[in-house]
Amino acid sequence: MTPLPKLLVIGGSAGSLDVLIQLLPELEPEWPLAMIIVLHRKAGSDTLLSELLSAKTCLSVKEAEEKDMLLPGCIYVAPADYHLLIEPDGSLTLDASEKVHYSRPSIDVTFISAAEVCGGHLYCLLLSGANMDGAEGMQAVHESGGFTSVQDPATAEAPFMPKYAINTARVDKVFNIREMIDFVKGLKA
């Protein structure tokens, strides 16, 4: 079986799209990790988010579909109204179970699923947002040996989500936007 690529999962809500629009253009074509982006979106949202993000990067961007396989250099966007899970074989699963913290997709659900599968080969980044989603998942990532980081609440449009994670979970690093970009650019396979 082919080993899973290292994985970066970015979760965010209100105010996080601006950060992604700054980050994605700086990634090189040979950026070696797989990336999952989980943004809180309303049910019925169309796929314009994937198109918008695709226009900002040379990497492949797609809305995640059932049974997609994690590949290095690819960005998977969690679709509206589905939780996104990672299976042990590196495939993705969409789940329509109950909302978590009023959200589907839930950042916690994806962080926890990724922690179970990827362990120490996982990096998680929690961006701006206005609810508690992400903190429980960050704790699971930390306990599995993964790396946890949050956007500095002072730089977040909606600081509650990263601040809550800092106060309730083990966070390895708090990044301002420039530090975050440089960190992600420097990740190695």
N, C-alpha and C positions, 0 to 999 in steps of 0.2 A: 504494500500500500504506500502511495506517495505521501511523504510527510506534509502536514498542513503548513501553509505559509504563516509567518508571524502576522499578527492581526492588530490593527488599530481600530478601536470603536470610539466614535465621537457621538456624544449625546447632547442635545440642546433643545431649547424651546425659544421663548420670546427673546429676540435680540441676538440669537446665535447665527443666523444666516449671514449677517455682515462679517462675522469672524471667518466663516467658511469662504466667503468671497475674497477675503484677503489671503487666506492660507492656500487655497487650491492652485492659484496661478504660479506659486513658487515651487511646486513639486516638479521634479525632473521626470522625463519620460521613463527612466529606469528606476524610479522609486520602487523599492523591493517588497513592500508589505501589501497585504489585502487591507481594505478599509471598509468599514460599515458606518454609515451615517444614520442616526436615529433622531429625527426631529419631530416634535409634536405637531401633528397635522390634523385638521378636521376631516371627519368621514366625508367621502365624496370628493376629496381634493384630487385634482387631475395630476398628470405626470409632469407638469411644467417644472417642478423642483429639479428633477433629474436633468431636464434640458437646460435649465439655468446653470446648474453646477457643471454640466458637461462643457458649456461654453467658456468656463473659467479655467479649464485644465486640459493638459495633453493626455491625461490618463483616461482610461475607459470608465464611463459612469453609466450605471443602469439602475433602474428600479428593480429591487430584488424580486425574484420569482421563485416559486416552489421548486426545490431541487437544484437551484443554481449552485455551482461549486465555487468555493473561495479560491481565487487566483491572485497571485502577486500582481501588483500594479493595477488592480481593478478596484473601483469604488462602487459599493452596493448601497442604495438608498432604501431604507425601510418604507414600504408603501403605506399610504394612509389607511387607517382602520384595521391594521394587522400588527400583531407582535411578530418580531423577527427572531428566530432561534437558530443556533448553529448545532448541527448534528456531529457526532464523533467522526464521521467520514469526511467532514468539511463541507457538507451540503447545507443549504439553508432551508428552513421550514417557516411557513407563514401560519400564524395561529390567530383565530378570532375569539379567543376566550375573553373573560371579563376585563374591563379596563383596570389599569393599575395607576393609582394617583390621578384618576380621571383621564388617563391617556391610553390610547392604543394607536400607534405603537408606544410601548413603554421602554424607557431607557433601562430601568432596573431589569426588566425581563431579558433584554439582549445582553447587558453586562453579566448577569448571573449565568446565562446560557454559555456565553463566551468563556467565562471563568472556568466552568466545568470542563470544557473541551480543550481550551488553549493553555490554561495554567500560566506558567512563567513566560510563555510566548505571546502574551497579551499586553497591550497598552490601552488604557482607557482615558478619555479626556471628556470632562463635563463642562459644558459652556453655559452661557447665560440662560436663565429661565426663572419662572415665577412659582414653581411648586417643589415638592420634596422628591420628585422622581430622580433616580440616579444614585442617591446616597447608599441605599441598601445594596445595590449592585456593586458600587465601589468597594464596599466592605468585603463582599464575596471575591472580587478581583484581588484585593490585597491578600486575603487569606489563601488564595490559590497560587500566590507567588507572582501575580501580574503587577504591572506598574499603574498607579492611579495618579491622575492629575486633574486639576480644575483651573478654569479661568479665574484670574484674580477678580474677586467681586467688585473691586474698585474700578475695573475696566468693563464690567458687564452692564449692559442696558437694563437687565433684570437680574439683580445680584442675589436674590433669595436662594436659587437652586445651588450655585456653587458655595455660598455661605453655609447653607444647611449641610452640605456634604462635608465641608471642613469641620463643622461642629459635631458631626455624628459618625463619621467614617474615618478610616485611616487613609489619608491623602499623602502621597509621596512628594508631590510638588505642586505649588501654586504658581501659575505662569501669567505674566502679562501677555498681550497679544503677540508682540515681537518675539518674546522668549518661546512662546508656544510654536510659532511658525518655525523658528530655528531648530527647536527640538524635533518636530515632526520631519523636517527636511533631513535631519541627521540620522534618522532611524535606519538601522541596517538589518539585513535578512539574517 
